[in-house]
Structures are given as structure tokens and as C-alpha cells.
């Protein structure tokens, strides 16, 4: 769900799609994963290890969305969104 929301935000804002990188640790029979999201040149990481890669990517997307929502987009991010929307409509 969070990965989809982040992708939709990127598409609506004319940004590059988010890219995910994963880190794996632990033995082969019990790996643990962390994920890193690159969203519009900013890096967001999962706060903890997850038992699956899918969970780690969703957690990283959630961190990204929460960061943008709670702190509000930075002025530069907000300006880029508005500029891209203005170019689209005008």
C-alpha cells in the first residue's frame, strides 16, 4: 500500500519513480532486511530490520510518506511539485 502511494505521488508530481535498495544480514535460514528509498534525490531508510524484503520496502515507503506528511514537504520539494503541475496544466 505505501509503495503504491509513494509511486502515485511521484507520478502525479512528475518526479522519477522511487528506487529501492536493500540490505540483508543474518544467516541464510533467517535473513533480516532493511530497505532504503531514493525519492526525488532524498534518502529514507527503514528504522528496523524486517523478516522479508517486501516488508522492508513497504516500511521504507511508509517512512518516506510519513516524513513528507508530518514535516510537510520542504519548500524546494513543494516548489518542484507546483512547478511540475503548472507545466502540466498550462
Rosetta blueprint (number, residue, H / E / L):
1 X L
2 X H
3 X H
4 X H
5 X H
6 X H
7 X H
8 X H
9 X H
10 X H
11 X H
12 X H
13 X L
14 X L
15 X L
16 X L
17 X L
18 X L
19 X E
20 X E
21 X E
22 X E
23 X E
24 X E
25 X E
26 X L
27 X L
28 X H
29 X H
30 X H
31 X L
32 X E
33 X E
34 X E
35 X E
36 X E
37 X E
38 X E
39 X E
40 X L
41 X L
42 X E
43 X E
44 X E
45 X E
46 X L
47 X L
48 X L
49 X L
50 X E
51 X L
52 X L
53 X H
54 X H
55 X H
56 X H
57 X H
58 X H
59 X H
60 X H
61 X H
62 X H
63 X H
64 X H
65 X H
66 X H
67 X H
68 X H
69 X H
70 X H
71 X L
72 X L
73 X L
74 X L
75 X H
76 X H
77 X H
78 X H
79 X H
80 X H
81 X H
82 X H
83 X H
84 X H
85 X H
86 X H
87 X H
88 X H
89 X H
90 X L
